[in-house]
Amino acid sequence: MEPEQTSEELVRGQAEIWQHMFSYADSMVLKCAVELRIADIIHSHDGAPITLSQIASCIDSPSPDIPYLTRIMRLLVRKNIFTVHHPSDGGESLYGLTHISKWLLHGSDISLAPMILLQNHPLMMAPLHCLCKCVKEGGIAFEKTHGRQLWDFASQNPEFNNMFNDGMACAARIVSRAIMTGYKDGFGCIGSLVDVGGGTGTMVAEIVKSHPHIKATNFDLPHVIATAPLIDGVCHVGGDMFQDIPNADAVFMKTIMHDWSDEDCVKILRNCRKAIPEKNGKVIIVDFVLQPDGNGKFDDVGFTFDLMMMVNTSGGEERTELRWKKLLEEGAPVYDGVSHIAGDMFHQIPNADALLLKWILHDWSDEDCIKILRNCRKAIPAKSGKVAIVEIVLHPDGNGTFDEIGLVFDSVMMAHTSRGKERTQLQWKKLLEEGGFPRYKIISMPALLSIIEAYSE
Ligand SMILES: C[S@@+](CC[C@H](N)C(=O)[O-])C[C@H]1O[C@@H](n2cnc3c(N)ncnc32)[C@H](O)[C@@H]1O
């Protein structure tokens, strides 16, 4: 039998239920603060605390209701969104900003105001009334409520479209600061980049501001691109990522995959694969990684986002790291008779009679190549196993068609990798011997690359 609850626990439970029951009122009072621009009013007085009459005098109304405003401010103070100071001389109370209200400022680089207006708009809140219906009948709450899916609805409603894009843009501006600090090296060797589902281009604008060498494309549905501002160094392209994605060295996708089911994500990922170069192409995904047992600052809101994805999209969800791994593996193209295996060649290479390494070893130092080759050696049969290495064989003094370009590749390897290089025949010989391959044969072709067949005995 369950131990009886103490009356203290029971009362605490009751209080929590009242809190949950009215948490929508907290959202509404926050939205009201944004609509009345209360944080902006205080901020415009040099950020110093001001009286309620000063706040009221700046509200866009001929006769604001002071008792109403007082009670709204009292709740906002209680929620730590503003501070209040009651002067000991009995003078008027003074209201100030906190670290929370700074996120409510309009037009600031770190503002969540447009997102608050979007998420608390009746059009976005109405589908939440359908949760129970969706459990019983299935379906998408947004579609049940508004008669069409979110992106289609936005394409038909310019006001909603603008509000949605503004909401996304403010979050993109915030995230871009974190990305430009935490991922600044990630953009270094990218010549061109396409932001897929990039909205009106806020994120890509920040990327080119910090990395002006990048040729950037902002790609989104035509009704979104139609409202995008001109941005220096950014080309806007309208289209459908399920059809085709513009080519670039890298695809960037922020909060796109969480809008879609696994099946749809795999379709998008396959189009990403087609859009980037086979070698050195990359896809940068900025999205939630759900931490079911986490207690980090954003772990709880990850679950709320998951619910919002369920309500507003056709199969979107937030995913754990394991789910991401599975999805990304499935995003690789499928060829008959080929299985994809994720792993680390420095750790272990799957067993086979023969291995093919095209343009792998030139990315690595001699030391690393020897580690890879030793793992190759373990993966093939001790007798009659072979490794086909497709690489440049340098002829520093040669005057063949590809000899000069070989040297250019060598300097590219030097610039882009950690001590990778192109190698002469003698260097290959030495490397193969140290890697456990006593015998090899070089097959030259009328091409930049040669085949170096290395044998296990
Ligand atoms: C959640 S928003 C993210 C916007 C932006 N990446 C950001 O984080 O600020 C999803 C974006 O995907 C776009 N989108 C939806 N379906 C699309 C499609 N089939 N092709 C291209 N973009 C699409 C939407 O128009 C929207 O701008």
The ligand as an ORCA input file, in Angstrom:
! r2SCAN-3c Opt
* xyz 0 1
  C      10.859     27.002    -37.772
  S      11.147     28.031    -39.148
  C      12.882     28.292    -39.007
  C      13.356     29.534    -39.706
  C      14.867     29.818    -39.547
  N      15.669     28.697    -39.942
  C      15.169     30.207    -38.131
  O      15.503     29.337    -37.329
  O      15.042     31.382    -37.807
  C      11.011     26.895    -40.489
  C      11.253     27.512    -41.855
  O      11.168     26.467    -42.840
  C      10.526     26.999    -43.973
  N       9.991     25.900    -44.802
  C       8.923     25.115    -44.547
  N       8.742     24.244    -45.539
  C       9.717     24.474    -46.462
  C      10.050     23.898    -47.722
  N       9.317     22.889    -48.224
  N      11.116     24.374    -48.404
  C      11.855     25.416    -47.891
  N      11.579     26.006    -46.690
  C      10.524     25.537    -45.993
  C       9.442     27.876    -43.375
  O       8.918     28.786    -44.308
  C      10.196     28.531    -42.229
  O      10.804     29.725    -42.613
*
